[in-house]
Amino acid sequence: MVSVPLRSGERARGALTLYALALMEREGPIHGYRLAERIEERTDGAWRPGPGAVYPALQRLVRRDLARRTRHGRRQDYTITQHGRELLARLRARSAPARPGAPDLTALWAEVMGAGDPGAFLLVRLRTSIDGLTLHLQRTTTGAAEARQLRSDAVAELTRGLEKLRRARRGGGRE
């Protein structure tokens, strides 16, 4: 089987579209400029999509009945529909931690994402998660106690994971 990884533009377009839905769900009606502004804020200025990315994404949501557009003079506001809420609920249910006994789909996702080795794929995901957690802790607006607790929880989780890896290595493979 040949794996065809998504180009970064396709991933960004998908992330923009889904983020727009999540933002509508959380904050109510939005307009394109506000969406671009929020993405710039959330990415610490690393990405501010232009109108050529924002408005086609919002139009796709309307065409798919995931959002509704209303005009207010020159401005157009977008509101999530029930179908949009249902889509987000399905996506969130799929990305929830695996239930006991659920199949491990890591190898499939590794192939979908263009990685040949599921272990290397998981390592990249771990690094990305650690980097994201680090950025979150650096810019967190929560109190110092909450940030310390989050740091402590992360270290404890990594420690448990390392111990599992050590046991698996000593046992010659899977646990």
VMD Tcl script that builds the backbone (N, CA, C; Angstrom):
set m [mol new atoms 525]
animate dup $m
set s [atomselect $m all]
$s set {name element resname resid chain x y z} {
  {N N MET 1 A 0.833 -1.186 0.000}
  {CA C MET 1 A 0.000 0.000 0.000}
  {C C MET 1 A 0.874 1.243 0.000}
  {N N VAL 2 A 0.529 2.193 -0.818}
  {CA C VAL 2 A 1.264 3.451 -0.901}
  {C C VAL 2 A 0.602 4.444 0.040}
  {N N SER 3 A 1.400 5.062 0.894}
  {CA C SER 3 A 0.816 6.066 1.787}
  {C C SER 3 A 0.992 7.445 1.167}
  {N N VAL 4 A -0.076 8.231 1.201}
  {CA C VAL 4 A -0.064 9.573 0.633}
  {C C VAL 4 A -0.306 10.553 1.768}
  {N N PRO 5 A 0.759 11.181 2.270}
  {CA C PRO 5 A 0.573 12.113 3.385}
  {C C PRO 5 A -0.155 13.376 2.943}
  {N N LEU 6 A -0.896 13.961 3.868}
  {CA C LEU 6 A -1.539 15.239 3.594}
  {C C LEU 6 A -0.474 16.318 3.499}
  {N N ARG 7 A -0.620 17.203 2.543}
  {CA C ARG 7 A 0.285 18.343 2.461}
  {C C ARG 7 A -0.048 19.283 3.608}
  {N N SER 8 A 0.926 20.084 4.020}
  {CA C SER 8 A 0.707 20.972 5.153}
  {C C SER 8 A -0.439 21.945 4.898}
  {N N GLY 9 A -0.627 22.383 3.658}
  {CA C GLY 9 A -1.738 23.277 3.343}
  {C C GLY 9 A -3.087 22.625 3.574}
  {N N GLU 10 A -3.193 21.327 3.250}
  {CA C GLU 10 A -4.449 20.616 3.487}
  {C C GLU 10 A -4.718 20.473 4.980}
  {N N ARG 11 A -3.678 20.177 5.755}
  {CA C ARG 11 A -3.846 20.073 7.213}
  {C C ARG 11 A -4.242 21.421 7.792}
  {N N ALA 12 A -3.596 22.484 7.325}
  {CA C ALA 12 A -3.918 23.821 7.828}
  {C C ALA 12 A -5.348 24.197 7.470}
  {N N ARG 13 A -5.760 23.871 6.253}
  {CA C ARG 13 A -7.127 24.187 5.828}
  {C C ARG 13 A -8.133 23.426 6.689}
  {N N GLY 14 A -7.854 22.150 6.957}
  {CA C GLY 14 A -8.741 21.361 7.811}
  {C C GLY 14 A -8.773 21.897 9.227}
  {N N ALA 15 A -7.616 22.282 9.747}
  {CA C ALA 15 A -7.555 22.832 11.103}
  {C C ALA 15 A -8.306 24.156 11.177}
  {N N LEU 16 A -8.156 24.997 10.175}
  {CA C LEU 16 A -8.854 26.283 10.142}
  {C C LEU 16 A -10.364 26.058 10.157}
  {N N THR 17 A -10.833 25.149 9.326}
  {CA C THR 17 A -12.261 24.875 9.222}
  {C C THR 17 A -12.818 24.344 10.536}
  {N N LEU 18 A -12.152 23.373 11.132}
  {CA C LEU 18 A -12.644 22.799 12.384}
  {C C LEU 18 A -12.511 23.794 13.539}
  {N N TYR 19 A -11.453 24.588 13.526}
  {CA C TYR 19 A -11.306 25.601 14.571}
  {C C TYR 19 A -12.424 26.633 14.468}
  {N N ALA 20 A -12.800 26.993 13.242}
  {CA C ALA 20 A -13.903 27.941 13.056}
  {C C ALA 20 A -15.177 27.391 13.692}
  {N N LEU 21 A -15.463 26.116 13.475}
  {CA C LEU 21 A -16.649 25.508 14.091}
  {C C LEU 21 A -16.558 25.539 15.616}
  {N N ALA 22 A -15.409 25.150 16.139}
  {CA C ALA 22 A -15.239 25.127 17.595}
  {C C ALA 22 A -15.368 26.533 18.180}
  {N N LEU 23 A -14.845 27.519 17.474}
  {CA C LEU 23 A -14.929 28.903 17.934}
  {C C LEU 23 A -16.378 29.386 17.928}
  {N N MET 24 A -17.117 29.038 16.881}
  {CA C MET 24 A -18.538 29.395 16.833}
  {C C MET 24 A -19.300 28.745 17.984}
  {N N GLU 25 A -18.966 27.499 18.250}
  {CA C GLU 25 A -19.644 26.783 19.335}
  {C C GLU 25 A -19.364 27.446 20.682}
  {N N ARG 26 A -18.125 27.851 20.889}
  {CA C ARG 26 A -17.704 28.407 22.179}
  {C C ARG 26 A -18.098 29.876 22.336}
  {N N GLU 27 A -17.933 30.680 21.276}
  {CA C GLU 27 A -18.103 32.126 21.399}
  {C C GLU 27 A -19.345 32.683 20.713}
  {N N GLY 28 A -20.067 31.842 19.977}
  {CA C GLY 28 A -21.223 32.343 19.246}
  {C C GLY 28 A -20.820 32.814 17.870}
  {N N PRO 29 A -21.643 33.657 17.239}
  {CA C PRO 29 A -21.367 34.098 15.868}
  {C C PRO 29 A -19.993 34.757 15.741}
  {N N ILE 30 A -19.331 34.443 14.638}
  {CA C ILE 30 A -18.016 35.038 14.354}
  {C C ILE 30 A -18.021 35.582 12.935}
  {N N HIS 31 A -17.064 36.428 12.649}
  {CA C HIS 31 A -16.843 36.896 11.282}
  {C C HIS 31 A -15.416 36.545 10.907}
  {N N GLY 32 A -15.111 36.610 9.625}
  {CA C GLY 32 A -13.821 36.145 9.130}
  {C C GLY 32 A -12.626 36.821 9.771}
  {N N TYR 33 A -12.707 38.127 9.964}
  {CA C TYR 33 A -11.578 38.851 10.557}
  {C C TYR 33 A -11.321 38.340 11.975}
  {N N ARG 34 A -12.389 38.117 12.731}
  {CA C ARG 34 A -12.250 37.620 14.109}
  {C C ARG 34 A -11.635 36.226 14.126}
  {N N LEU 35 A -12.018 35.385 13.173}
  {CA C LEU 35 A -11.441 34.040 13.083}
  {C C LEU 35 A -9.934 34.126 12.852}
  {N N ALA 36 A -9.520 34.939 11.893}
  {CA C ALA 36 A -8.085 35.091 11.609}
  {C C ALA 36 A -7.348 35.638 12.830}
  {N N GLU 37 A -7.975 36.592 13.501}
  {CA C GLU 37 A -7.382 37.198 14.699}
  {C C GLU 37 A -7.200 36.158 15.812}
  {N N ARG 38 A -8.210 35.326 16.048}
  {CA C ARG 38 A -8.128 34.302 17.094}
  {C C ARG 38 A -7.062 33.264 16.768}
  {N N ILE 39 A -6.954 32.872 15.486}
  {CA C ILE 39 A -5.925 31.905 15.101}
  {C C ILE 39 A -4.542 32.500 15.343}
  {N N GLU 40 A -4.370 33.757 14.999}
  {CA C GLU 40 A -3.083 34.413 15.251}
  {C C GLU 40 A -2.774 34.425 16.749}
  {N N GLU 41 A -3.771 34.723 17.570}
  {CA C GLU 41 A -3.575 34.720 19.027}
  {C C GLU 41 A -3.192 33.330 19.526}
  {N N ARG 42 A -3.935 32.295 19.087}
  {CA C ARG 42 A -3.717 30.931 19.569}
  {C C ARG 42 A -2.386 30.348 19.104}
  {N N THR 43 A -1.860 30.840 17.977}
  {CA C THR 43 A -0.582 30.329 17.473}
  {C C THR 43 A 0.572 31.261 17.824}
  {N N ASP 44 A 0.329 32.174 18.756}
  {CA C ASP 44 A 1.347 33.150 19.160}
  {C C ASP 44 A 1.959 33.872 17.972}
  {N N GLY 45 A 1.113 34.229 17.009}
  {CA C GLY 45 A 1.557 34.990 15.857}
  {C C GLY 45 A 2.224 34.181 14.770}
  {N N ALA 46 A 2.328 32.870 14.957}
  {CA C ALA 46 A 2.995 32.038 13.953}
  {C C ALA 46 A 2.173 31.904 12.676}
  {N N TRP 47 A 0.851 32.059 12.785}
  {CA C TRP 47 A 0.009 31.912 11.603}
  {C C TRP 47 A -1.195 32.827 11.710}
  {N N ARG 48 A -1.378 33.647 10.717}
  {CA C ARG 48 A -2.602 34.445 10.588}
  {C C ARG 48 A -3.100 34.220 9.170}
  {N N PRO 49 A -4.099 33.351 9.029}
  {CA C PRO 49 A -4.584 33.075 7.685}
  {C C PRO 49 A -5.204 34.318 7.062}
  {N N GLY 50 A -4.984 34.481 5.786}
  {CA C GLY 50 A -5.539 35.624 5.075}
  {C C GLY 50 A -6.956 35.360 4.616}
  {N N PRO 51 A -7.569 36.363 4.033}
  {CA C PRO 51 A -8.946 36.231 3.549}
  {C C PRO 51 A -9.109 35.100 2.529}
  {N N GLY 52 A -8.063 34.828 1.746}
  {CA C GLY 52 A -8.118 33.761 0.749}
  {C C GLY 52 A -8.182 32.377 1.349}
  {N N ALA 53 A -7.887 32.257 2.635}
  {CA C ALA 53 A -8.027 30.978 3.334}
  {C C ALA 53 A -9.270 30.984 4.217}
  {N N VAL 54 A -9.512 32.096 4.892}
  {CA C VAL 54 A -10.596 32.174 5.869}
  {C C VAL 54 A -11.968 32.074 5.212}
  {N N TYR 55 A -12.226 32.906 4.215}
  {CA C TYR 55 A -13.580 32.958 3.647}
  {C C TYR 55 A -13.965 31.695 2.874}
  {N N PRO 56 A -13.065 31.089 2.108}
  {CA C PRO 56 A -13.439 29.805 1.499}
  {C C PRO 56 A -13.742 28.724 2.550}
  {N N ALA 57 A -13.009 28.726 3.668}
  {CA C ALA 57 A -13.288 27.755 4.732}
  {C C ALA 57 A -14.678 27.980 5.313}
  {N N LEU 58 A -15.011 29.231 5.563}
  {CA C LEU 58 A -16.340 29.540 6.103}
  {C C LEU 58 A -17.432 29.198 5.085}
  {N N GLN 59 A -17.163 29.453 3.811}
  {CA C GLN 59 A -18.143 29.118 2.773}
  {C C GLN 59 A -18.353 27.605 2.673}
  {N N ARG 60 A -17.282 26.823 2.829}
  {CA C ARG 60 A -17.417 25.357 2.821}
  {C C ARG 60 A -18.317 24.905 3.968}
  {N N LEU 61 A -18.154 25.525 5.131}
  {CA C LEU 61 A -18.999 25.169 6.276}
  {C C LEU 61 A -20.471 25.455 5.974}
  {N N VAL 62 A -20.744 26.569 5.322}
  {CA C VAL 62 A -22.126 26.916 4.971}
  {C C VAL 62 A -22.669 25.926 3.947}
  {N N ARG 63 A -21.882 25.623 2.908}
  {CA C ARG 63 A -22.332 24.668 1.880}
  {C C ARG 63 A -22.644 23.298 2.468}
  {N N ARG 64 A -21.884 22.891 3.471}
  {CA C ARG 64 A -22.080 21.574 4.092}
  {C C ARG 64 A -23.110 21.619 5.227}
  {N N ASP 65 A -23.764 22.752 5.410}
  {CA C ASP 65 A -24.777 22.947 6.450}
  {C C ASP 65 A -24.194 22.746 7.853}
  {N N LEU 66 A -22.940 23.108 8.022}
  {CA C LEU 66 A -22.300 23.050 9.337}
  {C C LEU 66 A -22.327 24.419 10.004}
  {N N ALA 67 A -22.549 25.449 9.205}
  {CA C ALA 67 A -22.657 26.822 9.708}
  {C C ALA 67 A -23.695 27.566 8.873}
  {N N ARG 68 A -24.176 28.665 9.442}
  {CA C ARG 68 A -25.154 29.517 8.765}
  {C C ARG 68 A -24.564 30.923 8.692}
  {N N ARG 69 A -24.800 31.593 7.556}
  {CA C ARG 69 A -24.269 32.936 7.357}
  {C C ARG 69 A -25.415 33.941 7.444}
  {N N THR 70 A -25.164 35.041 8.164}
  {CA C THR 70 A -26.123 36.149 8.184}
  {C C THR 70 A -25.350 37.425 7.886}
  {N N ARG 71 A -25.991 38.315 7.122}
  {CA C ARG 71 A -25.363 39.587 6.758}
  {C C ARG 71 A -25.793 40.683 7.718}
  {N N HIS 72 A -24.834 41.514 8.060}
  {CA C HIS 72 A -25.062 42.717 8.869}
  {C C HIS 72 A -24.340 43.847 8.159}
  {N N GLY 73 A -25.017 44.475 7.197}
  {CA C GLY 73 A -24.356 45.480 6.383}
  {C C GLY 73 A -23.321 44.802 5.504}
  {N N ARG 74 A -22.088 45.253 5.585}
  {CA C ARG 74 A -21.007 44.642 4.801}
  {C C ARG 74 A -20.442 43.400 5.482}
  {N N ARG 75 A -20.669 43.280 6.775}
  {CA C ARG 75 A -20.095 42.166 7.531}
  {C C ARG 75 A -20.995 40.933 7.459}
  {N N GLN 76 A -20.354 39.772 7.419}
  {CA C GLN 76 A -21.075 38.503 7.433}
  {C C GLN 76 A -20.679 37.744 8.691}
  {N N ASP 77 A -21.666 37.337 9.460}
  {CA C ASP 77 A -21.415 36.539 10.654}
  {C C ASP 77 A -21.762 35.088 10.358}
  {N N TYR 78 A -21.046 34.198 11.003}
  {CA C TYR 78 A -21.242 32.763 10.811}
  {C C TYR 78 A -21.573 32.145 12.162}
  {N N THR 79 A -22.591 31.271 12.176}
  {CA C THR 79 A -23.062 30.619 13.382}
  {C C THR 79 A -23.094 29.116 13.137}
  {N N ILE 80 A -22.672 28.347 14.103}
  {CA C ILE 80 A -22.685 26.889 13.972}
  {C C ILE 80 A -24.126 26.380 13.942}
  {N N THR 81 A -24.360 25.364 13.125}
  {CA C THR 81 A -25.678 24.728 13.052}
  {C C THR 81 A -25.673 23.465 13.911}
  {N N GLN 82 A -26.825 22.845 14.017}
  {CA C GLN 82 A -26.909 21.578 14.752}
  {C C GLN 82 A -26.017 20.522 14.103}
  {N N HIS 83 A -25.958 20.500 12.765}
  {CA C HIS 83 A -25.080 19.548 12.070}
  {C C HIS 83 A -23.615 19.800 12.434}
  {N N GLY 84 A -23.243 21.062 12.561}
  {CA C GLY 84 A -21.879 21.402 12.966}
  {C C GLY 84 A -21.578 20.921 14.369}
  {N N ARG 85 A -22.527 21.095 15.274}
  {CA C ARG 85 A -22.354 20.608 16.651}
  {C C ARG 85 A -22.212 19.084 16.682}
  {N N GLU 86 A -23.015 18.417 15.867}
  {CA C GLU 86 A -22.950 16.954 15.810}
  {C C GLU 86 A -21.608 16.482 15.264}
  {N N LEU 87 A -21.097 17.178 14.245}
  {CA C LEU 87 A -19.782 16.829 13.695}
  {C C LEU 87 A -18.704 16.966 14.765}
  {N N LEU 88 A -18.702 18.084 15.479}
  {CA C LEU 88 A -17.706 18.267 16.537}
  {C C LEU 88 A -17.831 17.185 17.599}
  {N N ALA 89 A -19.051 16.830 17.968}
  {CA C ALA 89 A -19.253 15.784 18.977}
  {C C ALA 89 A -18.687 14.454 18.489}
  {N N ARG 90 A -18.916 14.115 17.206}
  {CA C ARG 90 A -18.376 12.860 16.665}
  {C C ARG 90 A -16.849 12.882 16.650}
  {N N LEU 91 A -16.271 13.999 16.232}
  {CA C LEU 91 A -14.805 14.100 16.204}
  {C C LEU 91 A -14.217 13.977 17.605}
  {N N ARG 92 A -14.857 14.630 18.562}
  {CA C ARG 92 A -14.361 14.573 19.938}
  {C C ARG 92 A -14.497 13.175 20.514}
  {N N ALA 93 A -15.568 12.491 20.178}
  {CA C ALA 93 A -15.755 11.120 20.668}
  {C C ALA 93 A -14.683 10.201 20.088}
  {N N ARG 94 A -14.339 10.428 18.807}
  {CA C ARG 94 A -13.307 9.595 18.180}
  {C C ARG 94 A -11.928 9.850 18.745}
  {N N SER 95 A -11.666 11.092 19.165}
  {CA C SER 95 A -10.320 11.407 19.643}
  {C C SER 95 A -10.202 11.255 21.150}
  {N N ALA 96 A -11.273 10.834 21.804}
  {CA C ALA 96 A -11.227 10.601 23.249}
  {C C ALA 96 A -10.277 9.445 23.531}
  {N N PRO 97 A -9.726 9.395 24.736}
  {CA C PRO 97 A -8.846 8.273 25.067}
  {C C PRO 97 A -9.545 6.941 24.793}
  {N N ALA 98 A -8.780 5.991 24.311}
  {CA C ALA 98 A -9.336 4.692 23.949}
  {C C ALA 98 A -9.961 3.996 25.153}
  {N N ARG 99 A -11.072 3.365 24.899}
  {CA C ARG 99 A -11.727 2.578 25.934}
  {C C ARG 99 A -10.943 1.288 26.144}
  {N N PRO 100 A -11.009 0.726 27.326}
  {CA C PRO 100 A -10.363 -0.584 27.529}
  {C C PRO 100 A -10.914 -1.591 26.529}
  {N N GLY 101 A -10.040 -2.311 25.885}
  {CA C GLY 101 A -10.455 -3.304 24.909}
  {C C GLY 101 A -10.620 -2.759 23.505}
  {N N ALA 102 A -10.543 -1.435 23.339}
  {CA C ALA 102 A -10.659 -0.846 22.006}
  {C C ALA 102 A -9.389 -1.153 21.222}
  {N N PRO 103 A -9.507 -1.367 19.909}
  {CA C PRO 103 A -8.306 -1.669 19.128}
  {C C PRO 103 A -7.368 -0.473 19.055}
  {N N ASP 104 A -6.079 -0.746 19.036}
  {CA C ASP 104 A -5.072 0.304 18.891}
  {C C ASP 104 A -4.916 0.591 17.400}
  {N N LEU 105 A -5.258 1.799 16.998}
  {CA C LEU 105 A -5.228 2.169 15.583}
  {C C LEU 105 A -3.980 2.966 15.212}
  {N N THR 106 A -2.978 2.952 16.075}
  {CA C THR 106 A -1.763 3.732 15.850}
  {C C THR 106 A -1.112 3.411 14.512}
  {N N ALA 107 A -1.006 2.124 14.187}
  {CA C ALA 107 A -0.345 1.747 12.929}
  {C C ALA 107 A -1.113 2.298 11.733}
  {N N LEU 108 A -2.442 2.289 11.823}
  {CA C LEU 108 A -3.243 2.827 10.722}
  {C C LEU 108 A -3.034 4.328 10.587}
  {N N TRP 109 A -3.077 5.054 11.728}
  {CA C TRP 109 A -2.880 6.498 11.684}
  {C C TRP 109 A -1.478 6.849 11.198}
  {N N ALA 110 A -0.487 6.049 11.591}
  {CA C ALA 110 A 0.876 6.304 11.131}
  {C C ALA 110 A 0.932 6.241 9.605}
  {N N GLU 111 A 0.244 5.252 9.042}
  {CA C GLU 111 A 0.236 5.127 7.596}
  {C C GLU 111 A -0.536 6.266 6.936}
  {N N VAL 112 A -1.677 6.617 7.514}
  {CA C VAL 112 A -2.468 7.732 6.975}
  {C C VAL 112 A -1.625 8.998 6.940}
  {N N MET 113 A -0.836 9.221 7.986}
  {CA C MET 113 A -0.038 10.431 8.085}
  {C C MET 113 A 1.293 10.326 7.337}
  {N N GLY 114 A 1.544 9.187 6.696}
  {CA C GLY 114 A 2.731 9.057 5.865}
  {C C GLY 114 A 3.960 8.556 6.587}
  {N N ALA 115 A 3.811 8.105 7.824}
  {CA C ALA 115 A 4.949 7.574 8.577}
  {C C ALA 115 A 4.951 6.060 8.425}
  {N N GLY 116 A 6.088 5.492 8.092}
  {CA C GLY 116 A 6.164 4.046 7.934}
  {C C GLY 116 A 6.204 3.300 9.252}
  {N N ASP 117 A 6.803 3.899 10.253}
  {CA C ASP 117 A 7.016 3.239 11.539}
  {C C ASP 117 A 6.085 3.839 12.594}
  {N N PRO 118 A 5.163 3.048 13.133}
  {CA C PRO 118 A 4.256 3.579 14.165}
  {C C PRO 118 A 4.996 4.120 15.396}
  {N N GLY 119 A 6.114 3.520 15.753}
  {CA C GLY 119 A 6.883 4.009 16.893}
  {C C GLY 119 A 7.424 5.403 16.647}
  {N N ALA 120 A 7.965 5.626 15.456}
  {CA C ALA 120 A 8.472 6.960 15.109}
  {C C ALA 120 A 7.326 7.965 15.075}
  {N N PHE 121 A 6.166 7.533 14.571}
  {CA C PHE 121 A 4.982 8.396 14.527}
  {C C PHE 121 A 4.582 8.811 15.939}
  {N N LEU 122 A 4.546 7.849 16.852}
  {CA C LEU 122 A 4.176 8.156 18.239}
  {C C LEU 122 A 5.194 9.075 18.901}
  {N N LEU 123 A 6.467 8.878 18.598}
  {CA C LEU 123 A 7.500 9.740 19.172}
  {C C LEU 123 A 7.329 11.180 18.702}
  {N N VAL 124 A 7.023 11.373 17.429}
  {CA C VAL 124 A 6.773 12.725 16.913}
  {C C VAL 124 A 5.566 13.329 17.619}
  {N N ARG 125 A 4.498 12.542 17.787}
  {CA C ARG 125 A 3.309 13.041 18.480}
  {C C ARG 125 A 3.629 13.406 19.927}
  {N N LEU 126 A 4.463 12.609 20.579}
  {CA C LEU 126 A 4.855 12.905 21.959}
  {C C LEU 126 A 5.637 14.213 22.018}
  {N N ARG 127 A 6.598 14.378 21.117}
  {CA C ARG 127 A 7.381 15.625 21.095}
  {C C ARG 127 A 6.482 16.833 20.854}
  {N N THR 128 A 5.558 16.694 19.916}
  {CA C THR 128 A 4.628 17.782 19.614}
  {C C THR 128 A 3.775 18.107 20.833}
  {N N SER 129 A 3.312 17.073 21.522}
  {CA C SER 129 A 2.494 17.288 22.720}
  {C C SER 129 A 3.292 17.974 23.825}
  {N N ILE 130 A 4.522 17.566 24.014}
  {CA C ILE 130 A 5.368 18.194 25.039}
  {C C ILE 130 A 5.622 19.650 24.682}
  {N N ASP 131 A 5.922 19.914 23.407}
  {CA C ASP 131 A 6.132 21.298 22.978}
  {C C ASP 131 A 4.875 22.132 23.202}
  {N N GLY 132 A 3.724 21.565 22.873}
  {CA C GLY 132 A 2.462 22.277 23.080}
  {C C GLY 132 A 2.191 22.548 24.543}
  {N N LEU 133 A 2.464 21.575 25.399}
  {CA C LEU 133 A 2.282 21.760 26.831}
  {C C LEU 133 A 3.232 22.829 27.365}
  {N N THR 134 A 4.463 22.827 26.878}
  {CA C THR 134 A 5.444 23.837 27.292}
  {C C THR 134 A 4.961 25.236 26.922}
  {N N LEU 135 A 4.491 25.394 25.678}
  {CA C LEU 135 A 3.972 26.701 25.251}
  {C C LEU 135 A 2.770 27.114 26.097}
  {N N HIS 136 A 1.901 26.163 26.368}
  {CA C HIS 136 A 0.720 26.467 27.183}
  {C C HIS 136 A 1.135 26.954 28.566}
  {N N LEU 137 A 2.093 26.283 29.167}
  {CA C LEU 137 A 2.540 26.676 30.505}
  {C C LEU 137 A 3.218 28.045 30.480}
  {N N GLN 138 A 3.905 28.366 29.384}
  {CA C GLN 138 A 4.575 29.660 29.283}
  {C C GLN 138 A 3.586 30.811 29.150}
  {N N ARG 139 A 2.475 30.576 28.476}
  {CA C ARG 139 A 1.541 31.672 28.252}
  {C C ARG 139 A 0.263 31.548 29.079}
  {N N THR 140 A 0.240 30.606 30.005}
  {CA C THR 140 A -0.989 30.354 30.756}
  {C C THR 140 A -1.412 31.578 31.560}
  {N N THR 141 A -2.697 31.776 31.592}
  {CA C THR 141 A -3.252 32.869 32.375}
  {C C THR 141 A -3.820 32.346 33.683}
  {N N THR 142 A -3.696 31.036 33.888}
  {CA C THR 142 A -4.167 30.475 35.151}
  {C C THR 142 A -3.175 30.833 36.236}
  {N N GLY 143 A -3.559 30.604 37.440}
  {CA C GLY 143 A -2.694 30.934 38.564}
  {C C GLY 143 A -1.470 30.044 38.637}
  {N N ALA 144 A -0.524 30.442 39.438}
  {CA C ALA 144 A 0.724 29.699 39.595}
  {C C ALA 144 A 0.462 28.298 40.133}
  {N N ALA 145 A -0.493 28.162 41.043}
  {CA C ALA 145 A -0.787 26.846 41.619}
  {C C ALA 145 A -1.300 25.887 40.541}
  {N N GLU 146 A -2.180 26.373 39.650}
  {CA C GLU 146 A -2.708 25.525 38.578}
  {C C GLU 146 A -1.599 25.125 37.613}
  {N N ALA 147 A -0.717 26.057 37.292}
  {CA C ALA 147 A 0.396 25.759 36.389}
  {C C ALA 147 A 1.329 24.724 37.013}
  {N N ARG 148 A 1.622 24.865 38.311}
  {CA C ARG 148 A 2.472 23.876 39.001}
  {C C ARG 148 A 1.820 22.500 38.986}
  {N N GLN 149 A 0.493 22.450 39.216}
  {CA C GLN 149 A -0.218 21.177 39.214}
  {C C GLN 149 A -0.181 20.531 37.837}
  {N N LEU 150 A -0.368 21.332 36.793}
  {CA C LEU 150 A -0.318 20.807 35.432}
  {C C LEU 150 A 1.072 20.252 35.123}
  {N N ARG 151 A 2.109 21.005 35.519}
  {CA C ARG 151 A 3.485 20.539 35.329}
  {C C ARG 151 A 3.710 19.227 36.069}
  {N N SER 152 A 3.249 19.166 37.297}
  {CA C SER 152 A 3.404 17.962 38.111}
  {C C SER 152 A 2.674 16.772 37.484}
  {N N ASP 153 A 1.454 17.005 37.000}
  {CA C ASP 153 A 0.689 15.936 36.348}
  {C C ASP 153 A 1.407 15.436 35.101}
  {N N ALA 154 A 1.978 16.355 34.325}
  {CA C ALA 154 A 2.679 15.977 33.097}
  {C C ALA 154 A 3.913 15.138 33.421}
  {N N VAL 155 A 4.680 15.552 34.408}
  {CA C VAL 155 A 5.879 14.805 34.797}
  {C C VAL 155 A 5.490 13.421 35.311}
  {N N ALA 156 A 4.437 13.331 36.112}
  {CA C ALA 156 A 3.988 12.037 36.628}
  {C C ALA 156 A 3.556 11.119 35.491}
  {N N GLU 157 A 2.828 11.674 34.510}
  {CA C GLU 157 A 2.378 10.869 33.370}
  {C C GLU 157 A 3.563 10.380 32.548}
  {N N LEU 158 A 4.542 11.248 32.310}
  {CA C LEU 158 A 5.737 10.835 31.569}
  {C C LEU 158 A 6.527 9.786 32.342}
  {N N THR 159 A 6.621 9.944 33.646}
  {CA C THR 159 A 7.332 8.969 34.477}
  {C C THR 159 A 6.662 7.598 34.394}
  {N N ARG 160 A 5.324 7.571 34.493}
  {CA C ARG 160 A 4.591 6.301 34.353}
  {C C ARG 160 A 4.833 5.692 32.975}
  {N N GLY 161 A 4.816 6.524 31.943}
  {CA C GLY 161 A 5.053 6.033 30.591}
  {C C GLY 161 A 6.446 5.463 30.417}
  {N N LEU 162 A 7.446 6.139 30.974}
  {CA C LEU 162 A 8.819 5.628 30.891}
  {C C LEU 162 A 8.945 4.291 31.607}
  {N N GLU 163 A 8.309 4.161 32.735}
  {CA C GLU 163 A 8.364 2.900 33.480}
  {C C GLU 163 A 7.715 1.777 32.669}
  {N N LYS 164 A 6.605 2.055 32.011}
  {CA C LYS 164 A 5.964 1.053 31.151}
  {C C LYS 164 A 6.898 0.639 30.015}
  {N N LEU 165 A 7.577 1.632 29.420}
  {CA C LEU 165 A 8.527 1.320 28.350}
  {C C LEU 165 A 9.662 0.435 28.862}
  {N N ARG 166 A 10.171 0.753 30.039}
  {CA C ARG 166 A 11.259 -0.060 30.622}
  {C C ARG 166 A 10.796 -1.489 30.875}
  {N N ARG 167 A 9.584 -1.640 31.425}
  {CA C ARG 167 A 9.057 -2.992 31.693}
  {C C ARG 167 A 8.865 -3.749 30.382}
  {N N ALA 168 A 8.357 -3.065 29.368}
  {CA C ALA 168 A 8.140 -3.717 28.075}
  {C C ALA 168 A 9.468 -4.148 27.460}
  {N N ARG 169 A 10.487 -3.307 27.593}
  {CA C ARG 169 A 11.794 -3.637 27.044}
  {C C ARG 169 A 12.385 -4.860 27.764}
  {N N ARG 170 A 12.265 -4.881 29.102}
  {CA C ARG 170 A 12.785 -6.028 29.873}
  {C C ARG 170 A 12.004 -7.286 29.538}
  {N N GLY 171 A 10.704 -7.140 29.274}
  {CA C GLY 171 A 9.858 -8.283 28.967}
  {C C GLY 171 A 9.974 -8.736 27.521}
  {N N GLY 172 A 10.734 -7.984 26.727}
  {CA C GLY 172 A 10.965 -8.390 25.347}
  {C C GLY 172 A 9.858 -7.991 24.387}
  {N N GLY 173 A 9.077 -6.999 24.748}
  {CA C GLY 173 A 8.040 -6.565 23.814}
  {C C GLY 173 A 6.845 -5.981 24.511}
  {N N ARG 174 A 5.688 -6.482 24.114}
  {CA C ARG 174 A 4.431 -5.911 24.605}
  {C C ARG 174 A 4.160 -6.298 26.040}
  {N N GLU 175 A 3.375 -5.428 26.687}
  {CA C GLU 175 A 2.935 -5.733 28.043}
  {C C GLU 175 A 1.672 -6.499 28.021}
}
mol reanalyze $m
mol bondsrecalc $m
mol representation Tube
mol addrep $m
